[in-house]
Amino acid sequence: MTDVDWSRMGYRSWSDLAVVRARLAAGADPNALVRGRGRPLHYAAREGSAEVVTELARLVDDVDAVDDGRTALWLAVHAGKPGNARALVAAGADPERPMMAGWSPARLSLAGTTPDLFDTSATLTEAEEAAVAEARRLIDALAELDGDGMSLCCVGGIDAAEAVRRLDATVLEDEIDVEDMWDATDDHSIGTLGVTDVPGGCVVSQPWAYGASMPLVALLLSAGTICYGMYANPKSGNQGESVHDGVITGWDLHPGGGWSAADAPAAEVLRAFLYQHRAIEYCCAYAGVRPADARPFTEPDRWIRLPARDWWAVSAQ
């Protein structure tokens, strides 16, 4: 028997016009929430096909209904679905409607891969244009980097020497064979980190484990500046933390997840959009560091060893 609501709709279902029409024919409400969160048109705009979007758009009460601060058109632009966006505009959606800290669908499209999607007078600021250009450069520079199992801490505004001083670390004279370190979990291995100067600051990295993302590392490094740490956990995905001047401002974050809170500032909305599925690049952009290539994460300039301390402490005091 056909379901009479939107339960058990999988990702691909929103591209299947026959499935959607069967739900509608059985009595599913095109304006109802899906599993208590999100409207059918919003799901279709983000995940589905232009045909499904067109079908739902003609049935909903308001094609520009807002869900979690976003219209369906905004979601189509954010997801890189120009066909869906055009279908929504044809159904009456407003590309100039401001939302998400002033990022209308039209203005957001200017930062994406289809800047000519709408006939709009919207513009980007010089700072936003620079952020878009840097995102494209950074993603290209790190395109071949496989970060699975890696940890890092991107630090704005200080160099590697200052990072070593703040961590009270010892610079190692011997080279480290990264291949030999995989699966090593002793204190010396976890406390062995790489540090590299990059434009805008420095990168602390550990290719084989979580050491560079331990809270106290970022807390000590962040005095007077900003850090973003991450562990690319092979079991549970990317685990991020933002730290500002000795205070953890975000924990268990998902860099590169592409999502931002409805009340996020404009710069964060843009950053989340530009670095979808690019977690390491997101970390760099958050801290304002600009590595030229993947070397700081795979072949750091120097290896250091942390002193014995509770590196899982959540306060630098």
N, C-alpha and C positions, 0 to 999 in steps of 0.2 A: 504494500500500500504506500502511496506517495506521502511523504511528510507534509504536514499542513503548516509548518513554520520553517524557520531557516536553520534548524539544528542539523548537525552532521553535514554541513556544507564544507567540503574540503577546499584546499587552495585552488585546484583545477576546476572545481565546480562553478566558480565565478566566471569562467570562460566558456562554459557550456550552455548555450542558449536554450537547448531542449530541456536541460535539468531545471533551469530557472523558470522557464515557462510552465513546466509541470508543477513546480511549487506554487506558482501564482494561481494556476488553474485549480489547485487543490485548496486554495484559500489563504495562502501565506500573505501576510500584510507587507507591502513594499515599504511602509514607513516604520515597521517594527524594528526594535533592536535585535541584533543577532547574538544569541546566548547572553543577553543582558548588556551587551556592550557593542556599540558600532551599528550603523545602519547598513542595509543591503547595498544601497548605492555607493556608500563609502568603501565597502569591501570590494565591490566590482571595479570601482575607479582605480583602486590601488593594486588589485590582484587579477582582475578579469579582462574581458575582451570588450572592444568598442560596441559589438552587437548587444552584449548583455547590458552595458551601460546605457545604450539607447533605449532598450526595452524598459529598464527600471526608471530612467529619467522621465519618461512620458507618463508614468504612473504615480510618482511620488507627489506629495503635497507641495514640497518646496525643494527644488533642485539645488538650492544653495543652503540647505539646512546645515547647521554647524554641529559637529561632534568633536569633543575634546579640542575645541578651538580651531577646527579645520573644516572647510567645505570639501565635498567630493572632488571638485576641480583642483583644489590645492593638493589633495592627495595624489591625483593623477599626475600632476606636474612633478611632485616630489618623487614619485615612483618611476619617473622616466617613461610615462605612457602617453605619448603625444596623441595617438589615435583616440584614446579615452578622453583626453582633454578636449579635443575637437568635437567629439560627440556631445560632451556636456555643454560646451558653448552653443552648439546648434540647438540644444534643448533649453537655452536661456540662462545658463550659468554665467556669472559675472567675473571675468578675470581680473578686474580692477578692485575687487572687494578687499579692503585691508583686513589682515588678521595676522596672528603669529608675530607680534612685535613689529607690525607694519609690512610684513612680507606677504603681499597679495600674490595670487597665482601668477599674474603677469610679471611682477617684479622678480619672483623666484625663478621663473623660466629663463630670465636673462642670465642667471648664474649657471644654468644647466647646459646640456648639449644641444638644445633646440631653442636658441635665443630669439628666433624669428617665429615662434609658435603663435604669438598673438600680435595684432596690430595695436601697439600700446605706446603711450608717451612715458611710461615708467622708465626709470633709469637706476643704475647702480652708482653709489658713491665711489670716489677714488679708492678709498680703503677697501670697499667691497670688491671692486675690480682687481685690486692687488691680491686680495685673498683668493679669488677665483684663479688668477694666474699662478699663484704659489701652489694651490691645490693640484693643478694640472702638472706642474713641474715636479712636485713631491711624489705624486702617485706614479709618475713615469720613472723617477729616480729609484723608487723602491719596488718597482713592479715585480722583480724576480725574487724578492725576499720572502722566504717561508718562515714565519715567526712561530710556528707551533712548538710549544714547550719553552719558549723564550720569556724572560722577564726584562723589564726596562724601566727607567725613570728618566724622563725628559725634563731638563732643568733650564729655565730661562734666565739669562742675565749674568751667569757666572761661568768661569772657565773650569777646565778639568783640575787644574792645580788647586783652586779654591774648593772644589768638590772634595778632593782628597783631604784637604785640611778640615773641612766641616765634618767629615766622617771619621776623622782621626784614624785614617786607614794607612796601611803600609804599602808602599809601591814595591811590587815584586820584580826582582831582576830576571828571573827565569821566564821563558816563554811558556804559555799554557797550551797544551794540545786539547782543543775543544772536543775532539772525538773521544778522548779518554775520559772526559768529564760527564758524559751522558750516563744517567742512572746513578751518579754519585750523590749521596745524601748526607755525608758526614759534614760536620761543622765547617771544616776548612773549605770544602767544595762549595757549600751554600754561601759562605762568606767571601768567596773569590768573585770579584766583579771587574768588568771592563769599564774604562772611562775614556771618552774621546771628546775633544773640542769640536764644535760645529758652529756655523754662523748662528748667532742668536743665543748661544749658551753652550751646554754640553749634554752628552748622552751617557748615562750609566746603564750598562747592559749585562745580561748573563744569558748566554745562548741555551743553557741546558736545564735551568731550574728557576725557582721563584725568588731567588735572593735579592735581585734588584728592585722587586716590588714590595719588600717588607716595609711596613708602615714607617718605622723610625728612619729608614734611609731617606724617604721623601721629606719627613718632618725636619730633619737636620739640614737637608739641602735647600729647603724652601725659605729660609730666613730672608725676609725682604723681597721675595720673588715668588714665582709660581712653578709648581712641578706637576707632572702627570705621570703616574706609575701604572704599570699593567703587567699582569701575568697571563700569558696565552696558555691557559690550562688545557691540556689535551683532552681531559675528561669532561670538563664543564664549560669550556669556552672562555672568552676573554673577560678578565676581571680587572676593572680599572679603579683608580683612586685619584682624586684631585686634591691638591694641598696648596694652600695659600698662606705664606708667611707663618709657618709653624702650626697651622690649623687644618685638619682634614675637613674639606668642604663637600666631599662626595665619596661614597664608599660602595663597593660592589657594583660599580658602574659597568656599562657595556659599550666601550668605545667602538665606533664604527657601526653601531646598531641603527643609525639613521634616524633615530627618534629624539625629540626634545620635548620637554614639558610645555604645556600650553602657555605658561607664563615665562618661558625662557627669554633671555635677552636676545636682541636681534643678531648679535655676533654668533651666539651659540646655535640659533636656528640655521644660520648659513653654514656654520662649520659642520653640523650634523648632516646637512644636505650634501655638502661637497665630499664628505669622507664616508659615505655609506659603504659598508663592507671593506673598509680600509682602516683597520684598527690602529696599526702602528703609525700611519700617517696622521690619523686623528690626534694621537698622543703628542706628536711633534707639533702640530698646529696649535693645540691647546696651550702648550708651553712657549710657543713662538720660536722654536728651534728649526733650522733649515738644513738638514744634512744633504750633502751633494749626492750620496749614494748609500748603499747598504752597509758599507764597511764599519761604521760605528756599532752596529748590532752584531756583526759576525767576526770582525777582526779589529777590535778596539786598539787605540793607540797605546794604552798601558793597562796592565793588570794590577789590581790592588786587593788587599785582604783586610776585611773588617776586624776590628778588635772584638774581644769577647764582651757581649752586651745583650740585653733583651731587645732584639731588633723587631719584635712584634709589639712593642709598646706603642700605644696610640697617643702618647704625649712626649714631647722632647724634654720635658722638665725632669 
